[in-house]
Amino acid sequence: MKIIIKTVILLLLASCANMVPPTGGKKDIDPPKLIAKRAIEDMKNVNAKTIEFEFNEYIQTNKWNEFFYISPPIENKIQKKIKAKNLSITIEDSLANNTTYYLSLNSCIKDINEGNILDTLSYIFSTSDSFNNLRVSGELKDANTLKVIENAWVMLFDKQTHDSLIFKTRPSYIAKTNKDGFFHFQNLNNDVFSIVALTGFDFIYNESEKIGFFDTTINTGMDSFVSLVVFDPILKNNSTSSDTLIRFSDSIKSDTIEMKKNLTGSIILNMKQYPSIIFQLIQNEKISHSFSFNSTPFILNKITAGSYMLKCILDKNGDGKWTPGNWEEKIQPEKVFIYPQEITIRSNWDLELDWDLK
């Protein structure tokens, strides 16, 4: 009987020792919320301006030097200070008269506990009684892959700025692309500008980055959206020996792939004729098959069964491969188009597609 009692006591003690901590509440997935923003004038320095932002929770910076900017850009550094739930930004001695400034803090702030990032935050102020409110937006993509380019600089230069001075002169206005490749200028005056994009950290071109430009100037009073593509201006036109290349001409058809018929299919493309055109089939971001034409019909034969992305290149110089642009000679890269849906090739099947390149 005594043994039974002791056993019961030990079991009770063991069960008491295995205590489970209470579960917490729902995980915080919301970024800091802006409660108020206000400008404070410094009476001792009429050129200085401090903007304060108040949030609903404790905050910290997030890649500040990478994301923060002011447009038009200024010479002196901007001072920032975070205290608990408040952020203050002080701009000193570098504000131009009769100018509207755009302060971008997109992705600059996150909460302390979970690190949730505030994607969109900005402030616009003017050094005059009126605001410049003309807007120009756009998108930025890679010229070869058509993938969106995020966190790249898009710059507006005075139309009088010579091309040779573009990367030696401070831009008139600047913007950065978001995660979807879009950029926005929201505080422009009525004028004409050249527009240039760079993928690097600053406004100066370096060999490791890509560049994009528009063929003509833009008029902020008339233009509202601009599509830009970036390319590597020193990219060498390497041989396409790593690609599976099939070339067709008016009188010659030469097959360079030998495959069993029951493992391949074909694509018949119904589209207008181009002087020289290239089609590429992409799998896992690599070129699986490549076809070059200078006349119709556009029939892509002996394609290994599988799923592909279909890419089209308008081969302007007729060399059978994609050619990047040239900044010095103001030549745009050869245009690239991606078929809007993934295509599936089946063995012994002909896939017929209508494609209008727009």
LINPEQUI-V405852 format. One record per backbone hydrogen bond with DSSP energy under -0.5 kcal/mol. NH is the residue of the N-H (numbers start at 0). CO is the residue of the C=O. Records with the same first field share a line. If there is no record, write none. Layout:
BEGIN
NH: CO, CO
END
This chain:
BEGIN
4: 0
5: 1
6: 2
7: 3
8: 4
9: 5
10: 6
11: 7
12: 8
13: 9
14: 10
15: 11
16: 12
17: 13
18: 16
28: 26
31: 115
34: 53
35: 53
37: 51
39: 49
41: 47
42: 40
44: 41
47: 44
48: 90
49: 39
50: 88
51: 37
52: 86
53: 35
54: 84
55: 32
58: 83
59: 109
61: 107
65: 62
66: 62
67: 63
68: 103
70: 101
78: 89
80: 87
82: 85
85: 82
86: 52
87: 80
88: 50
89: 78
90: 48
97: 126
98: 95
100: 98, 124
101: 70
102: 100, 122
103: 68, 101
104: 102, 120
106: 117
107: 104
108: 117
109: 59
110: 115
111: 57
114: 110
117: 108
118: 116
120: 118
122: 102
124: 100
126: 98
132: 130
133: 187
135: 184
136: 223
137: 182
138: 225
139: 180
140: 227
141: 146
142: 229
145: 141
148: 139
149: 147
150: 176
152: 197
153: 174
154: 195
155: 172
156: 193
158: 191
160: 157
164: 161
165: 161, 162
167: 164
168: 164, 165
171: 155
172: 155
174: 153
176: 151
177: 181
180: 177
182: 137
184: 135
185: 183
187: 133
190: 188
192: 217
193: 156
195: 154
196: 211
197: 152
198: 209
208: 205
210: 230
211: 196
213: 194
217: 192
219: 190, 217
221: 218
222: 218
225: 136
227: 138, 225
229: 140
230: 210
232: 230
234: 231
237: 235
242: 239
244: 242
245: 289
246: 253
247: 291
248: 251
253: 246
258: 256
262: 259
263: 260
264: 302
265: 348
266: 299
267: 350
268: 266, 297
269: 267, 352
270: 268
276: 292
277: 312
278: 290
279: 310
280: 288
281: 279, 308
282: 285
285: 282
287: 280, 285
288: 280
289: 243
290: 278
291: 245
292: 276
297: 268
298: 296
299: 266, 297
300: 298
302: 264
303: 301
304: 262
305: 344
307: 342
308: 281
310: 279, 308
311: 336
312: 277
313: 334
314: 275, 312
315: 313
317: 314
325: 330
329: 325, 326
330: 325
331: 329
333: 322
336: 311
338: 309
342: 307
344: 305
347: 260, 263
348: 345
350: 265, 348
351: 349
352: 267, 350
354: 269, 352
356: 354
357: 355
END
